[in-house]
Amino acid sequence: MKLKKIHHIAIICSDYAISKKFYTDILGLEIIREVYREERKSYKLDLALNGNYIIELFSFPNPPQRVSRPEATGLRHLAFAVDNLEESIEELNQKGISTEPIRIDEFTGKRFTFFADPDDLPIELYES
């Protein structure tokens, strides 16, 4: 088997409207398609970054809570590359999203920070 690339990341949210606004209006991801699946009482929103399909955002009635922090087993966080960390942090702050203090990757010397989506999923911004 030879893997080519990550196809997409699936995220289940607790409040579809809030998460849709966060991922599209705050992070600026593009909507590819949005469907409501009546049989499952579930929305499925396909999102792209720079034209590349990356996230499936799902809603389900009463999804169970997932432990997010401290370091729980499972998906740890999503990470997005940015050119200018300060500008990205300022833009998030202006939209009401707080970020952690900037950290330095001890192996690469690159700067990064974290913030959370509406369901407390950690998201990292990593300066390229």
Backbone hydrogen bonds, N-H to C=O, Kabsch-Sander energy under -0.5 kcal/mol:
donor,donor_aa,acceptor,acceptor_aa,energy
9,I,54,I,-2.7
11,I,56,E,-3.0
13,C,11,I,-0.5
13,C,58,F,-2.9
19,S,15,D,-2.5
20,K,16,Y,-3.0
21,K,17,A,-2.1
22,F,18,I,-2.2
23,Y,19,S,-2.8
24,T,20,K,-2.0
25,D,21,K,-2.2
26,I,21,K,-1.4
26,I,22,F,-0.6
27,L,22,F,-2.4
29,L,23,Y,-2.4
30,E,48,A,-2.8
32,I,30,E,-0.5
32,I,46,D,-3.1
33,R,46,D,-1.0
35,V,44,K,-2.4
37,R,35,V,-0.5
37,R,42,S,-3.7
38,E,36,Y,-0.9
40,R,37,R,-1.3
41,K,37,R,-1.0
41,K,38,E,-0.7
42,S,37,R,-1.7
44,K,35,V,-2.4
45,L,57,L,-2.6
46,D,33,R,-3.0
46,D,44,K,-0.5
47,L,45,L,-0.5
47,L,55,I,-3.1
48,A,30,E,-2.7
49,L,52,N,-2.5
52,N,49,L,-2.0
53,Y,51,G,-0.6
54,I,47,L,-2.8
55,I,47,L,-1.7
56,E,9,I,-2.6
57,L,45,L,-3.1
57,L,55,I,-0.6
58,F,11,I,-3.3
58,F,56,E,-0.6
59,S,43,Y,-1.8
60,F,13,C,-0.7
72,A,68,S,-0.6
72,A,70,P,-0.9
78,L,122,P,-1.8
80,F,124,E,-2.9
82,V,126,Y,-2.2
88,S,84,N,-2.0
89,I,85,L,-2.7
90,E,86,E,-2.7
91,E,87,E,-2.3
92,L,88,S,-2.2
93,N,89,I,-2.9
94,Q,90,E,-2.4
95,K,91,E,-1.0
95,K,92,L,-0.8
96,G,93,N,-1.8
97,I,92,L,-2.7
98,S,96,G,-0.6
100,E,114,F,-2.8
103,R,112,F,-3.3
105,D,110,K,-3.6
106,E,104,I,-0.5
109,G,105,D,-2.8
112,F,103,R,-2.2
113,T,125,L,-1.9
115,F,123,I,-2.2
117,D,121,L,-2.0
120,D,117,D,-2.3
123,I,115,F,-3.2
124,E,78,L,-3.4
125,L,113,T,-2.5
126,Y,80,F,-2.6
126,Y,124,E,-0.5
127,E,111,R,-2.7
127,E,125,L,-0.5
128,S,82,V,-2.9
